[in-house]
Amino acid sequence: MYRQASGEWDLRRYSSEGKRGYVPIDGFGHPPELPMALRRDAMPEIPELSEIDVVRHYISLSQMNFGVDNGFYPLGSCTMKYNPKICELLAMNYSASSHHPLDPQWSVKGNIEIMGRLSELLAVISGMDYVTLQPAAGAQGEFLGAKMISAYHKDRGEARDEMIVPDTAHGTNPASAAMAGYRIVEVPSGVDGQIDTEALEACISDRTAGLMLTNPNTLGIFEAKIGEISELVHGAGGLLYYDGANLNALLGRVRPGDMGFDIVHFNLHKTFSTPHGGGGPGAGAIGVKSYLKGYLPSPMVASEGESYVFRHDLSPKIQKIRAYHGNFAIILRAYAYLVSLGYGIRDVSELSVLNANYLLHRLKEHFDVPFLASTPLRKHEFVISCERIRKDTGVTALDFARRLLDFGHHAPTVYFPLIVKEALMIEPTETESRSTLDSFVDAMIKVKEECYRDPDLVKNAPYSTSRRKIDVVKAVREPKLSWMMEGKG
Ligand SMILES: *Cc1c(COP(=O)(O)O)cnc(C)c1O
């Protein structure tokens, strides 16, 4: 059975006065003298350690974590695929990563070209005309998209203040639209787990600015009526926004632009390979159709003859959303990922959908899967409900998910989408082998048996991790974000 490191290197124990690691010596230069007014009166209260203490501290911290490099991580919607190490190596390449964003353009031509070429590839993949790499996260891309929709309608002299969002949407969709000033109108899903088009029609009016949709939706079901949905929204003068945080099911096969979407955001850190989690860093590039080009923030990367340049629009309709040009290290990884795969991106979509349906097929005998009768197959992910297990045994989806850690698997996403009770959302991704998927199925079946045989065993899990069951409410209400000496704060 999988075991994680049991504790951090105790800093207090190894700290003693005057202990030092690296000390600058003559010849390497001295740090500039700070003005007296800016200096501390007393030493900061941090441990005093040697280099080896610090190394051991950070290495043991890293071993307390669960990551995709040490186990299966089927976190639905988040696409925790294995990140090929070649992308990491390229991202560390000194000549690409050592520039300052204010370096003159002539000195960073290669970097600008990488940005230009990645934008072009993303435009082809999504069926859009122009792409900006500026947003730092999916949610920031959504916010920018919502602002663009708002500016677009304003330019037409129209006061449209409502954004339609389905009840299966990722929480960031209504949050971003609300931040951009919209009133959110929720459209319900029908019995087939897809948008109910009659209900959609009832939501649409001359106040409709647009619809935000992800397709396949968060149940892993493809919205087959997307053509009709697009006609309804566009017919009423609204725009269609595609939440493309996760393009795994579509890569090289289906394009949001061809489905009628006007704006798309991409989570480069999910689909296009960057280790993510713990809040970043990310990249939430967005693509638009040509009629929205004027709403992209400046500067844009444009091709000029053989090379690429930043083109600054002096009177942009939308201001910059992030300092400089986006998270370049992630842009570099995404470009390396796409170039290393080439047409192989079609295998990504094929294998991610195959893996999800293989898991679904093996698990559906043992678990309740909503909407299976009307839609027997899924795209890259699927959602099961632990509601019956909770009613029978008192074990919740969260307890169930935690217990999986003792079997060496990260927990799936829980309680999302909101329309499924006690939801476990499972996304295996394309990078997992059949034997890994089988061992996950074995663990799921075993935990279910435990729920009925010894529910407390599951409720008190996990047992094998560096930290036992965590009080998540306390962690949110009283976060400790910095280290403190004993007895302080
Ligand atoms: C992850 C995700 C987002 C938000 O992306 P962030 O980069 O975390 O802001 C939006 N929509 C869906 C469907 C997602 O999975």
The ligand as a Tripos MOL2 file, in Angstrom:
@<TRIPOS>MOLECULE
LIG
   15    15     1     0     0
SMALL
NO_CHARGES

@<TRIPOS>ATOM
      1 C1        -10.8530   24.8690  -13.9880 C.3       1 LIG1
      2 C2        -12.0820   25.3360  -14.6570 C.ar      1 LIG1
      3 C3        -12.3560   26.7090  -14.7530 C.ar      1 LIG1
      4 C4        -11.5410   27.7820  -14.0600 C.3       1 LIG1
      5 O1        -10.2000   27.7980  -14.4120 O.3       1 LIG1
      6 P1         -9.1040   28.4790  -13.4380 P.3       1 LIG1
      7 O2         -7.8450   28.4820  -14.2300 O.co2     1 LIG1
      8 O3         -9.0390   27.6110  -12.2200 O.co2     1 LIG1
      9 O4         -9.5750   29.8420  -13.1010 O.co2     1 LIG1
     10 C5        -13.4810   27.0790  -15.4490 C.ar      1 LIG1
     11 N1        -14.2960   26.1660  -16.0050 N.ar      1 LIG1
     12 C6        -14.0690   24.8280  -15.9200 C.ar      1 LIG1
     13 C7        -15.0140   23.8710  -16.5750 C.3       1 LIG1
     14 C8        -12.9510   24.3660  -15.2410 C.ar      1 LIG1
     15 O5        -12.7190   23.0500  -15.1420 O.3       1 LIG1
@<TRIPOS>BOND
     1     1     2 1
     2     2     3 ar
     3     2    14 ar
     4     3     4 1
     5     3    10 ar
     6     4     5 1
     7     5     6 1
     8     6     7 2
     9     6     8 1
    10     6     9 1
    11    10    11 ar
    12    11    12 ar
    13    12    13 1
    14    12    14 ar
    15    14    15 1
@<TRIPOS>SUBSTRUCTURE
     1 LIG1         1 GROUP 0 **** ****
